[in-house]
Amino acid sequence: MSVIHILEAELELTGPGAVAAPETTTVGSVLRPDLPLARDGWGNPYLPSTSLTGSLRQHASKDRRRDLFGDVFKDTDNSDKNGREQTTAIASTIRVLGTRLALPEPPVMRRRHTAIDRHRAAAKAPTLHDRELLPPGTGLTCWLRIDTETTECPLVDEVIELLGAWRPRIGGGRTTGYGRAELFTVRHRVIDLSTRDGLRHWLTVGGPQVVDDQATVVYDRAQQAGGAPDEPYLFGRPLEFRIADALHIGSGTFAERAGRQTGVAQVLRDHEDTPLVPGSTWKGILRARVEFILRSVGIGNVCTSVKDGVAGSCGACVVCEVFGWTEHPGTTTHDDRERTKSVGARGRLLFADSPIRKGSVKVRNHVAIDRVFGGARDEALYAEETVEDGHLALHIRHDGAVPNVLHAALVLALGDLADGAIGVGRGTTRGYGTLAAQPATRDWLAAERATAVNTLRAHRAAAIPAPAHAIEEVPA
């Protein structure tokens, strides 16, 4: 191989994202987040090149993954003397040399999450955890190397075309809006070691400087009409809502004034200081409502996520199939079916964060009431920020097939959200969290409701066998 091809790809995070490194937490590190960022030997945040390699491999067609990225597999044509299949390893043709981040200010953001108890509909203890994230706008550069015999190679052209159609998703939390990125530029530097200039450049220049001004731009997002297409919307459009009363989704922090905490609980905000509804909230609310709807209409084999007071998804029902699931020790399936041997699966629905536009943030004061005297309880005054009069868009995309029964239940769940039957965030039983659909979304939900109801009725009728007395006997 006398010719080295270096491809320099420049990307940018369009949503918060990170590769977590929980193994770096140590005993006594109570001030550190539960899911800290992966960091290099100097303590700087970084994204491992293995994450990009996995994302790019998944993007390639199945019949080309082994040739481009290598593989380790059981070879049926290669057996030992006892007839056992041997493990065969094929090295990757593409080498990912490394990555480098260009961090904005502030370079790291933190976000807290908690699970909800399905019985009490309140935060479940002790599930509160926080994680470090890279903010949107973080630049990421990675370098790929391909060795060939000639300067013109179809393999290199194939990889460039693969990069151009790539919509990378980096790190965990993909189904709740994390790790979204866009490819902006790809530069190609050919280094011919059979020439004096090529050999001198390879031996005397190292690191990112290998891709110098002799590199050619082979992909430019500005010339590609917006870059690679995003995952399609489940309903063909985003759904628009407005806040009907007030909304509070807490960040777990308190406002400060003059360096001291004021005791005012803050709402969650994005990197632009805009209040938002996170994708994890959308996913949790709609999943719980879809489960409720399917159980209510008598469609069996639906995960309740709770059995005998123990939390955990079954991993076998249509809800787990579409929304994803994670393993919880000691759990069983809701109908004692044999649990899948997998430790979890990523969902097919993708929920993005929803910034709240044109909303006003106000502070509301509350106080607990003494049950005996009927007056305000001492030292029970507290305050919290709420968002009022804003509007937001719900983005639900998918990267896999969604069964009709789940699609129909999700339409009805969104109708319940628009009707105020379910709320978002904290205090939904005392006037918080009610949303109303904007006219276009309201009309679409009304038009889709009849189809969704008929789909569930047909599915239920097909799943319930006819009674024995309804079967007519055929005379001999």
N, C-alpha and C positions, 0 to 999 in steps of 0.2 A: 504494500500500500504506500504509494509515493506521493499521494495528494491528500491533504487534510482540508476538510470543509468545516468551517466554524460558523454556526448560526447564532446570532445574538438576538434574543426576543425580549422586547420591552412590554411589560404589562402594567396595569394599574387596578388596584382593588376598587370596585364600585360599591361595595358594602363592607361592613366590618368582617374581619376574618382572622384566623390564626391557626397554627398547628400547636396544640397544647402539649405540654410536657409535665404531666402530673407526677412522673417519676422523680422530678427534681425537688418536690416538697419533702421536707424533713420534719422530724419530731420537734415540736416547739415553734414551727414557723406559722404561728397563728395570725400574723399580720399579713402574710402572703395570700394571694388568691388561691382558691381550691384548684383551679386549672390555669397555671401560669403559662406564659408564652414559652415556646422553645427558644433558647438563647445559645449563642456561640460561646467559645472559651473566654471571651472578653466581656461577657454579660450583655451583649447587644442582641436585640430581637432578630430572628432570622427564620426563613421558611426553608425547610430541607428540600433539596432537589428531588428526593424520593417522592414527595407529594405531587410535584409537577409531573414527574415521570408516570406516576399512577394515573393521573388525570388525562394525560396525553395518550397513554396506552388504551384507556377506556374509550377514548374518542375514536381511535382507529378501528377500522372494520375488523371483525373477528378473524377473518382469514389472513389478515396481515399482521396481527399482533405478535405472533411468534417470530416472524421474519424480521420485524423492526425492533422489537423490544426483548427478544429472547423468551425463554420459558424453562420451567422445570416440571417434568411430567413422567408418568409411568409409560415406558415404551413396550408396547405389546409385541414388537418385533425383536426385542432384545431380552432374552431370558437367561438365567443362570442354569447350571446343570440340574438344579432341583425344579426347574420350570417356573420359578418366580420371576415376575417382571422386574426389570432393572430401572432405576431412576436415571433419566437422561436430562442433562442440562445444556441449554443452548445460550451462548452469550448474546447480549443485546448488540445490535448493529449501531444503535444510537447511544452515544455516551452523553449524559447530562453532567457537565463539568462543575456546575455550582450555581449559586444564586447570590444576588446582592439586593438589599432593600434601600430605598430612598424614603426616609421617614419624614412625615409632616410634623407640625407642632399642634398639639402634644403628640408624641410618638406612640403612646399606648393609651387605650381607653379600657375601662372596666365596666362589666355589666353583671347584674345579679339576677338569679333565677330561683324559683321555688316551684315545687310540685303542688297540685291541688288535691285535697282529699275528696273523693267522689261522693262520700256519704255526707260530709259536713259542708261541702262546697267552699271550703276555706283552706288557707295555707296549711300544708302538712309538715309537721315537725319530724325529723330534723333535716329537711331537704333543701334548705336555703344554701346556695353556693354562689360564688362569683368567679368570673374568669377574665383573664386579660385578652384584649383584642387589638389588632392593628386597625386604625381608623380608615374609612374610605379615603381615597386619594393617595394611599401608600403606593409608591412605585416599586416595581419588582423587575429585575433583569436576570435572565438565565442564559446560559451558553450551552449549546449542543455541538458535539463533534461527530463527524462521519468521515471515515477513512475509505478512499477509493483508489482505483488505479489511474483514473483520468479526471481531467478538470470538468468535463461534461458528463454527468451521471444521472440517469433517470431516477435513481433512488433518492438523490438529493432533491430533485424536483418534486418527488412524491412527498417527502417530508415537509417541504415548503408549502405545498398545497394542503397538507394535513394541518399545519400550523394556522394557515389562513382561515380554515373553517372551524377552528378550535374556540370554544367558549369555556375557559377554564373555571373550575370550582375547586377551591383550595381549602384543605382542613376540614374540621367537623362542623356540624350544624347546617349542612347544606339545605335541608328541608325547612329550616326556619330563617333563611335569609343570610346566612353567614358564608363567607368565602367567595362571593361573586367577584369576578375579575374580567377584564377585557384586554385583548391583545391590541397593541397600538402599532408596533413597528417590528419588522424582522430584517436584519442586515446579514449579508452573506459575504464571508471572507474566504477566498481560495488561497491555500498555501501549497505551492508545488515544490516538494523537497528535491526534485531533480534539477531545479534551477538554482543559480547562485543567490538570487534575491530572496527566493522562497526559503532556502535553507538558512540564510543569515537572519531573516525575520523570525523564523521559528526558534533559533538558538539564542537570539539576543533579546527577544521581547517576551515578556510573560504577563500573566494575569489578563484583566480586561483589555489591556492595550494591544493584545493580539489582533483584535478587530479595530483596525485603524481607518484612515481616510480612504484607503483603497477598497474598502468593503462597499458593496452595492446594496441598495434598499430593494428587497424582493417582496415586501408587503408593507403597505401603509394604510392604516384604517381610514384615513381621510379620503382615500381614493377608492374605498370599497363600499361606499353607500352605507356607512354605519357599522361595518364589521360583520362578524358571523352572527347568524340569527340566534335569538334567545329561545329558551324552551317555550312552547306554545301555551297560551292561556287555556285553562280547562273549559271556561265558558266563552272563549273567544274575545274576552274583554276584561278590563278591570272593573270592579264594582264600587260605586261611589256612595258614601254615607256622610251624614253630618251628625254632630253631637246634639242630642235633643235636650240634655240637661247639663250634666257635668261629668267629667271623666278623671279618674286618678289611677294611674299605673305607676307605682312607686319605684324609685331607683335604689332605695335602701340607704339613701344619704339625707342629710339635713342641711338646710341653708345656713350660711355663715354670714355674719356681719361684724366687721372690725376684728376679724380673726377668731370670733367665738361663734359657736353653734347657737342658732336661734330657736331650735326645737321645731322648726317647720319642715315637715317631710316633703321632699322634692319629688316631682314627677320625673319619669324617665325621659331623657333627651338624647338626640343623636349628636354627631360630631359638629353640626352647625347650630347647636343649642336649640333645636326645634323639638317640641314634645312629640312623642311617637307611640304607636302601638306596635310592639315587637312581633315578629313572625311567630315566635313561640307561643304568644298569647292567642293569636288567631288559630293556630294549630290545635292547642289544647281545648279551646272553647268549642270549635266545630267538631272535633273528634268526639268529645263527650256528648254533644247533641245528636250526632249521627248515630252513636251507640243507642242513645235513648229512643230515637225514632224507630230504628230497626227492631228493637225489643218491643216497643209499644204496638207495632203493627203485626207482631207475631212471627217475625222472620227469625228462625232459630240460628244456632251456631254463631252468635254475635258475641264478641268479647265484651265483658263488663269491666275489665281491668281490675276488678276486685273480686276475690272469693274468700269467704270466711274471714273478712277483715284484713286479708293479706293482699298488698298491691302487687300487680304484675300482669303483663299482657300474655295472652295465650300463644300468640305467634302463629295461629293457624286459621283464624277467621278472616273474612273479607276486609274488616276494618284494619286489622293488623297488616294485612297484605298491602293496603293502599296508604295507610298513615305511617307504617313502620312500627317497630317494637324493639324493646330492649329486655334482656334477661334480668330477672330478679331472683336471688337465691331463695329456695324454699317454696316457690309458687307452683301452682298446678293449673291446668286448663279448666275453664269454667264448667265443662261437662265431662271431666275425667278422661278426655282423649289423651292419647300419647303425645307428649310435647315434642316439637321439633328439636333436633339436636343442635341447631344453630344457637348462637348466643345473642342473636338479634338480626334485624334487617332494616335497611334504610327505606323510607317511604317513597312513594311515587309522586306525591303532591308536594309542591314547593311553595312555601308561604314567605313573602317578603315583609320587611318592616314597612309600616305605614306612617310617614310623617303627618302631623296634624297642621294643616295650613289655615291661616287667618283665624286662629283661635286665641283667646285671651286667657292668660294664666292669672288666677286669683288665689288668695289665701282664705281658707275657711277655718274658723275656730270651732272646736267641739269640746264638750265636757261630759263626763260620765255622771249619772244621776244616782244619788244615794237611795237604795231601795227602801230604807227604813224611814228616813225623814222626808223623802220626796224632793230634796233640793240638790244642788250641785255638790258633788263629792270633792273633798279637799284633795289638792294636788293631782287632779285628774283632767286638767285642761290640756288640750293638745291642738295642734294646727297642722294643716296639710295644704299643699298646692293642688288646685284643680284646673283643668282645661275646659273652657266653655266657648260655645259658639263657633267651633271650628269644623272643618270637613276633611275627609281622608279617603283614600282609595285602597281597596283590598285587592291585592294581586295574588291570584292562585294559578300557578303554572303546574305542568306535569311533564314527567320524562318517561312515562310508561302508561300502559293501558289501564283505564279505570272502568271497572264493571258498571253496567247500567244501574244496578240496584244501589250502588254506593253513590253514583252520580245523582240519582233521584233523591236519595236521603240528604245529600249535601245541599241540593236546591231547597228542600223544605227547611233545613237547618238555617240557611241564610234568610229564608222567609220569616222564621221565628225571630232571628236577630233584627230584621227590619221592623217587625211588629212589636218589638219590645218584650217578647217572651223570655229572652235571655239577654244578659248584659255583658259588658266588657270591663275588666279591671275590678277595683275594690268598691265595696259598698253598694252592690247592685240591688240589695234589698232595702236600701234607704235613700233611693233617689239618685244614685250615681250609675254611670255606665250605659245609659240608654242611647241607642243609635237609631236614626231614621234614614231610610233610603232616599237618595236623590231621585228626581222624577224618572230619568232614563232607567236607572236600576230598579226602581219600584215597578215600572211597567213591565220590564223584562221578567222579574220574579213572578208577577201576576200571570204573565203569559205562559211561563214554564211550570207553574204549580200543577195544572191539570195533567200534563204529561208525566210529571214526577209521581203523582198519586196513582195514575193508571199503571205505571211501571212497577210500583211496589205491590199493587193489588195483583197484577199478573204474576209477579215472582212468588208471592205468597200462595196463590192458587196452584201454581205449578209444583210448589214444594209440599203441599198437603194432599195426601192420597184421598181418593173418593171413598166414602164409607161403603161397607160391604153391601148394605141393603140397597144402595143406589146402582149396583151393578145388575143389569138384567140378565137373567139366565137364557141362554140360547137353547131352544128345544132340539132334542136329538133328531 
